Amino acid sequence: MSKEISKPKKIAAWVIAGLLTGLFLFSAAGKFLHPEQLDGIKLGDWRVIIALGEIASVLLFLYPRTNLYGTVLLSSYMGGAIIVHMTTAQSIVFPTVVLLLVWTVGYLRNPGICNCKKA
C-alpha cells in the first residue's frame, strides 16, 4: 500500500534526515578519531565495528529505497545507546529524542507503514 507524500512532509523528512545523518556521521567519526571514547563502557575493542555499522545504517536510512531498513537499524542502534546510558547512569533524554526523530522520518517517508484504520 503506497501513499503519496505531500511536498511539505517530504521536505521536513529530508531536513530531519539530513540533520540525523550529520549527527550519526559525526558520532562515527568520533569513534575513529577518539578511541578512548568507548573504553569507559568496555566497548573500546568494538569501536570500529560499531562505527562501520553506524555508517552503513545511516546510508541505508538516507537512501529512499532502503530508508525503512535504515530506520529499523538506527532504531536498534539508538535502543542500545539508551541501554548504555541507563547502565552508566547518564541521561537518556538525548538518545530518546534522536530515536523519536528517526521514527518521525520513517513515518513521514513511509506513510503506509501504519495500517491504522479510523473507527
MDAnalysis code that builds the backbone (N, CA, C; Angstrom):
import MDAnalysis as mda
import numpy as np

u = mda.Universe.empty(357, n_residues=119, atom_resindex=np.repeat(np.arange(119), 3), trajectory=True)
u.add_TopologyAttr("name", ["N", "CA", "C"] * 119)
u.add_TopologyAttr("resid", np.arange(1, 120))
u.add_TopologyAttr("resname", ["MET", "SER", "LYS", "GLU", "ILE", "SER", "LYS", "PRO", "LYS", "LYS", "ILE", "ALA", "ALA", "TRP", "VAL", "ILE", "ALA", "GLY", "LEU", "LEU", "THR", "GLY", "LEU", "PHE", "LEU", "PHE", "SER", "ALA", "ALA", "GLY", "LYS", "PHE", "LEU", "HIS", "PRO", "GLU", "GLN", "LEU", "ASP", "GLY", "ILE", "LYS", "LEU", "GLY", "ASP", "TRP", "ARG", "VAL", "ILE", "ILE", "ALA", "LEU", "GLY", "GLU", "ILE", "ALA", "SER", "VAL", "LEU", "LEU", "PHE", "LEU", "TYR", "PRO", "ARG", "THR", "ASN", "LEU", "TYR", "GLY", "THR", "VAL", "LEU", "LEU", "SER", "SER", "TYR", "MET", "GLY", "GLY", "ALA", "ILE", "ILE", "VAL", "HIS", "MET", "THR", "THR", "ALA", "GLN", "SER", "ILE", "VAL", "PHE", "PRO", "THR", "VAL", "VAL", "LEU", "LEU", "LEU", "VAL", "TRP", "THR", "VAL", "GLY", "TYR", "LEU", "ARG", "ASN", "PRO", "GLY", "ILE", "CYS", "ASN", "CYS", "LYS", "LYS", "ALA"])
u.atoms.positions = np.array([
    [0.843, -1.172, 0.000],
    [0.000, 0.000, 0.000],
    [0.891, 1.240, 0.000],
    [0.847, 1.949, -1.080],
    [1.704, 3.115, -1.219],
    [0.859, 4.378, -1.246],
    [1.196, 5.298, -0.405],
    [0.513, 6.586, -0.368],
    [1.476, 7.660, -0.839],
    [0.955, 8.659, -1.523],
    [1.774, 9.782, -1.972],
    [2.046, 10.702, -0.784],
    [3.266, 11.188, -0.710],
    [3.679, 12.063, 0.381],
    [3.560, 13.505, -0.087],
    [2.965, 14.356, 0.748],
    [2.843, 15.772, 0.390],
    [4.220, 16.436, 0.387],
    [4.333, 17.516, -0.360],
    [5.615, 18.210, -0.510],
    [6.166, 18.734, 0.822],
    [5.349, 19.368, 1.685],
    [5.895, 19.827, 2.975],
    [6.413, 18.674, 3.845],
    [5.712, 17.546, 3.833],
    [6.170, 16.393, 4.611],
    [7.463, 15.839, 4.036],
    [7.555, 15.835, 2.711],
    [8.758, 15.353, 2.050],
    [9.959, 16.235, 2.418],
    [9.742, 17.543, 2.401],
    [10.813, 18.486, 2.747],
    [11.208, 18.316, 4.219],
    [10.222, 18.209, 5.094],
    [10.506, 18.032, 6.523],
    [11.281, 16.740, 6.760],
    [10.888, 15.678, 6.082],
    [11.575, 14.392, 6.240],
    [13.027, 14.497, 5.787],
    [13.270, 15.176, 4.653],
    [14.642, 15.318, 4.155],
    [15.481, 16.194, 5.066],
    [14.910, 17.256, 5.610],
    [15.662, 18.133, 6.515],
    [16.050, 17.380, 7.781],
    [15.089, 16.691, 8.390],
    [15.390, 15.936, 9.609],
    [16.365, 14.807, 9.311],
    [16.168, 14.120, 8.189],
    [17.076, 13.031, 7.808],
    [18.488, 13.555, 7.583],
    [18.613, 14.722, 6.980],
    [19.932, 15.314, 6.765],
    [20.622, 15.651, 8.076],
    [19.864, 16.222, 9.010],
    [20.434, 16.549, 10.317],
    [20.855, 15.285, 11.072],
    [20.004, 14.256, 11.009],
    [20.335, 13.000, 11.675],
    [21.552, 12.335, 11.033],
    [21.645, 12.421, 9.706],
    [22.791, 11.845, 9.013],
    [24.080, 12.524, 9.471],
    [24.046, 13.842, 9.548],
    [25.216, 14.569, 10.039],
    [25.581, 14.158, 11.454],
    [24.583, 14.012, 12.302],
    [24.813, 13.622, 13.688],
    [25.450, 12.239, 13.778],
    [24.893, 11.278, 13.029],
    [25.416, 9.911, 13.085],
    [26.807, 9.814, 12.472],
    [27.069, 10.539, 11.387],
    [28.404, 10.518, 10.781],
    [29.432, 11.175, 11.705],
    [29.033, 12.236, 12.389],
    [29.901, 12.883, 13.374],
    [30.215, 11.910, 14.515],
    [29.203, 11.194, 14.948],
    [29.379, 10.210, 16.013],
    [30.320, 9.090, 15.575],
    [30.138, 8.603, 14.347],
    [31.003, 7.534, 13.839],
    [32.442, 8.021, 13.700],
    [32.626, 9.250, 13.227],
    [33.970, 9.811, 13.100],
    [34.641, 9.911, 14.468],
    [33.869, 10.248, 15.477],
    [34.401, 10.329, 16.832],
    [34.927, 8.995, 17.323],
    [34.294, 7.911, 16.892],
    [34.747, 6.585, 17.296],
    [36.096, 6.248, 16.654],
    [36.340, 6.769, 15.446],
    [37.623, 6.558, 14.791],
    [38.704, 7.499, 15.337],
    [38.342, 8.743, 15.573],
    [39.328, 9.751, 15.964],
    [39.657, 9.748, 17.452],
    [38.729, 9.282, 18.270],
    [38.930, 9.259, 19.722],
    [38.645, 7.858, 20.252],
    [39.601, 6.949, 20.116],
    [39.375, 5.559, 20.514],
    [39.050, 5.386, 21.999],
    [39.516, 6.314, 22.813],
    [39.264, 6.201, 24.256],
    [37.808, 6.462, 24.617],
    [37.034, 6.960, 23.666],
    [35.636, 7.327, 23.900],
    [34.809, 6.141, 24.420],
    [35.073, 4.943, 23.926],
    [34.276, 3.788, 24.325],
    [34.963, 2.910, 25.368],
    [36.160, 3.295, 25.800],
    [36.873, 2.487, 26.799],
    [36.164, 2.489, 28.145],
    [35.530, 3.593, 28.496],
    [34.862, 3.700, 29.789],
    [33.703, 2.734, 29.958],
    [33.107, 2.327, 28.850],
    [31.978, 1.385, 28.923],
    [32.377, 0.003, 28.400],
    [33.701, -0.241, 28.324],
    [34.270, -1.536, 27.939],
    [33.909, -1.958, 26.517],
    [33.741, -0.987, 25.605],
    [33.444, -1.299, 24.211],
    [34.542, -0.807, 23.264],
    [35.700, -0.475, 23.809],
    [36.794, 0.062, 23.013],
    [37.250, -0.877, 21.907],
    [37.237, -2.189, 22.172],
    [37.656, -3.164, 21.158],
    [36.652, -3.264, 20.010],
    [35.433, -2.809, 20.232],
    [34.369, -2.930, 19.229],
    [34.113, -1.619, 18.489],
    [34.892, -0.607, 18.746],
    [34.599, 0.725, 18.216],
    [34.558, 0.785, 16.698],
    [35.448, 0.071, 16.005],
    [35.463, 0.101, 14.538],
    [34.209, -0.566, 13.986],
    [33.835, -1.690, 14.555],
    [32.623, -2.391, 14.099],
    [31.390, -1.552, 14.375],
    [31.338, -0.927, 15.540],
    [30.201, -0.071, 15.881],
    [30.124, 1.113, 14.921],
    [31.256, 1.745, 14.644],
    [31.272, 2.908, 13.743],
    [30.876, 2.508, 12.320],
    [31.385, 1.382, 11.822],
    [31.020, 0.934, 10.471],
    [29.537, 0.566, 10.388],
    [29.017, -0.036, 11.446],
    [27.582, -0.339, 11.493],
    [26.740, 0.922, 11.505],
    [27.220, 1.912, 12.210],
    [26.525, 3.196, 12.271],
    [26.512, 3.869, 10.895],
    [27.651, 3.843, 10.201],
    [27.740, 4.443, 8.869],
    [26.851, 3.695, 7.879],
    [26.893, 2.369, 7.903],
    [26.056, 1.579, 6.992],
    [24.577, 1.842, 7.252],
    [24.203, 1.896, 8.512],
    [22.797, 2.127, 8.863],
    [22.323, 3.495, 8.391],
    [23.143, 4.517, 8.572],
    [22.738, 5.867, 8.191],
    [22.670, 6.002, 6.668],
    [23.537, 5.288, 5.935],
    [23.446, 5.321, 4.471],
    [22.170, 4.644, 3.984],
    [21.798, 3.535, 4.612],
    [20.528, 2.888, 4.276],
    [19.351, 3.794, 4.624],
    [19.473, 4.511, 5.721],
    [18.430, 5.429, 6.171],
    [18.264, 6.594, 5.196],
    [19.372, 7.068, 4.649],
    [19.331, 8.230, 3.767],
    [18.794, 7.890, 2.373],
    [19.126, 6.727, 1.859],
    [18.711, 6.334, 0.518],
    [17.220, 5.994, 0.513],
    [16.416, 6.618, -0.357],
    [14.963, 6.446, -0.309],
    [14.461, 5.000, -0.424],
    [15.089, 4.187, -1.253],
    [14.599, 2.805, -1.418],
    [14.855, 1.916, -0.210],
    [15.837, 2.268, 0.582],
    [16.182, 1.420, 1.727],
    [15.969, 2.126, 3.065],
    [15.250, 3.247, 3.061],
    [15.133, 4.019, 4.298],
    [14.395, 3.265, 5.401],
    [13.523, 2.355, 5.039],
    [12.822, 1.586, 6.062],
    [13.798, 0.666, 6.809],
    [14.730, 0.046, 6.063],
    [15.745, -0.796, 6.701],
    [16.667, 0.043, 7.586],
    [17.042, 1.201, 7.077],
    [17.871, 2.101, 7.869],
    [17.169, 2.563, 9.131],
    [15.864, 2.795, 9.029],
    [15.080, 3.194, 10.207],
    [15.114, 2.105, 11.269],
    [14.939, 0.864, 10.848],
    [14.963, -0.256, 11.796],
    [16.350, -0.390, 12.426],
    [17.397, -0.298, 11.607],
    [18.759, -0.432, 12.134],
    [19.131, 0.715, 13.073],
    [18.778, 1.936, 12.691],
    [19.082, 3.068, 13.574],
    [18.247, 3.016, 14.854],
    [17.031, 2.492, 14.769],
    [16.216, 2.324, 15.978],
    [16.888, 1.339, 16.932],
    [17.423, 0.262, 16.377],
    [18.137, -0.720, 17.204],
    [19.389, -0.106, 17.813],
    [20.114, 0.641, 17.003],
    [21.335, 1.295, 17.475],
    [21.016, 2.256, 18.622],
    [19.978, 3.075, 18.440],
    [19.617, 4.038, 19.476],
    [19.055, 3.340, 20.713],
    [18.377, 2.218, 20.520],
    [17.926, 1.431, 21.671],
    [19.108, 0.969, 22.504],
    [20.168, 0.525, 21.809],
    [21.386, 0.138, 22.514],
    [22.026, 1.312, 23.215],
    [22.007, 2.475, 22.571],
    [22.568, 3.678, 23.193],
    [21.791, 4.036, 24.457],
    [20.479, 3.892, 24.415],
    [19.658, 4.181, 25.599],
    [20.015, 3.221, 26.732],
    [20.187, 1.937, 26.408],
    [20.551, 0.947, 27.434],
    [21.914, 1.288, 28.047],
    [22.882, 1.642, 27.198],
    [24.210, 2.015, 27.711],
    [24.111, 3.238, 28.614],
    [23.322, 4.219, 28.208],
    [23.155, 5.411, 29.040],
    [22.511, 5.056, 30.375],
    [21.565, 4.136, 30.345],
    [20.906, 3.738, 31.593],
    [21.866, 3.000, 32.522],
    [22.693, 2.113, 31.952],
    [23.593, 1.317, 32.794],
    [24.783, 2.121, 33.306],
    [25.076, 3.259, 32.670],
    [26.183, 4.104, 33.130],
    [25.680, 5.355, 33.843],
    [24.415, 5.366, 34.202],
    [23.797, 6.457, 34.961],
    [23.906, 7.802, 34.248],
    [23.741, 7.790, 32.918],
    [23.713, 9.022, 32.134],
    [22.265, 9.325, 31.752],
    [22.021, 10.541, 31.366],
    [20.676, 10.931, 30.954],
    [20.311, 10.237, 29.640],
    [19.072, 9.778, 29.543],
    [18.614, 9.113, 28.320],
    [17.809, 10.061, 27.431],
    [17.771, 11.330, 27.781],
    [16.948, 12.281, 27.032],
    [17.434, 12.426, 25.591],
    [18.726, 12.666, 25.385],
    [19.234, 12.903, 24.032],
    [19.046, 11.678, 23.120],
    [19.458, 10.459, 23.536],
    [19.233, 9.329, 22.636],
    [17.751, 9.047, 22.391],
    [16.913, 9.350, 23.354],
    [15.475, 9.154, 23.164],
    [14.921, 10.138, 22.143],
    [15.355, 11.383, 22.203],
    [14.918, 12.388, 21.222],
    [15.400, 11.996, 19.825],
    [16.636, 11.533, 19.714],
    [17.158, 11.100, 18.413],
    [16.346, 9.923, 17.891],
    [16.026, 8.978, 18.755],
    [15.206, 7.829, 18.356],
    [13.830, 8.274, 17.863],
    [13.216, 9.205, 18.552],
    [11.911, 9.718, 18.123],
    [12.009, 10.425, 16.768],
    [13.109, 11.126, 16.520],
    [13.309, 11.772, 15.220],
    [13.512, 10.738, 14.110],
    [14.221, 9.664, 14.412],
    [14.383, 8.581, 13.430],
    [13.022, 8.000, 13.077],
    [12.192, 7.751, 14.092],
    [10.847, 7.213, 13.839],
    [9.988, 8.205, 13.062],
    [10.134, 9.488, 13.373],
    [9.367, 10.518, 12.665],
    [9.697, 10.507, 11.182],
    [10.985, 10.463, 10.855],
    [11.381, 10.411, 9.446],
    [10.875, 9.125, 8.805],
    [10.988, 8.017, 9.520],
    [10.484, 6.748, 8.988],
    [9.005, 6.814, 8.664],
    [8.251, 7.450, 9.535],
    [6.804, 7.570, 9.297],
    [6.505, 8.558, 8.169],
    [7.195, 9.691, 8.138],
    [6.945, 10.685, 7.089],
    [7.286, 10.139, 5.708],
    [8.339, 9.360, 5.618],
    [8.747, 8.811, 4.321],
    [7.932, 7.589, 3.916],
    [7.351, 6.904, 4.873],
    [6.580, 5.682, 4.614],
    [5.215, 5.786, 5.282],
    [4.329, 6.613, 4.750],
    [3.045, 6.829, 5.423],
    [2.185, 5.569, 5.502],
    [2.395, 4.618, 4.631],
    [1.612, 3.388, 4.664],
    [2.104, 2.384, 5.689],
    [3.137, 2.764, 6.453],
    [3.710, 1.847, 7.434],
    [2.733, 1.551, 8.574],
    [1.910, 2.513, 8.871],
    [0.910, 2.345, 9.931],
    [-0.425, 2.040, 9.266],
    [-0.867, 0.826, 9.434],
    [-2.154, 0.428, 8.873],
    [-3.273, 0.705, 9.851],
    [-3.249, 1.875, 10.422],
    [-4.262, 2.251, 11.392],
    [-5.536, 2.640, 10.660],
    [-6.618, 2.036, 11.064],
    [-7.924, 2.372, 10.471],
    [-8.722, 3.168, 11.488],
    [-9.324, 4.232, 11.009],
    [-10.127, 5.056, 11.905],
    [-11.452, 4.353, 12.186],
    [-11.857, 4.437, 13.430],
    [-13.093, 3.766, 13.847],
    [-14.320, 4.521, 13.420],
])
